[in-house]
């Protein structure tokens, strides 16, 4: 199974955890838009980030390197916070600004809880690319370098 496939599987699991937590919070609090929603989305994303670190480190990117794990985790948090900002902004725009445009189209599209999920999934999709690139080339970069080195060794002409 390839690295991108593993990353996508972790991403789906992460998104499900994020949405589960977000739905629980919005159902309990009855807050489904505005700053309250943004805070709930940030909270659910933070918990999902910790889950994501463990799975991406040891499974997606197979980073079992010795060394400064605090530095690696700091880089992971930096990339994740950047992506979380993208997620929160996109999700908030969806539930607070796009959803009202659909109020004219019937009760199904006016369902605020449906839009909580649409916003959450939209945010995750928008942030997936920045996560993958950041994790691969910034956080777990030793593995990326060794992969590029192996490819260079294979493609280098014999006798050089």
Secondary structure by P-SEA (a helix, b strand, c coil): ccaaaaaaaaaaaaaaaaaaaaaaaaaaacccccaaaaaaaaaaaaaaaaaaaaaaacccccccccccaaaaaaaaaaaaaaaaaaaaaaaaaaaccccccccccccccccaaaaaaaaaaaaaaaaaaaaaaaaacccaaaaaaaaaaaaaaaaccccc
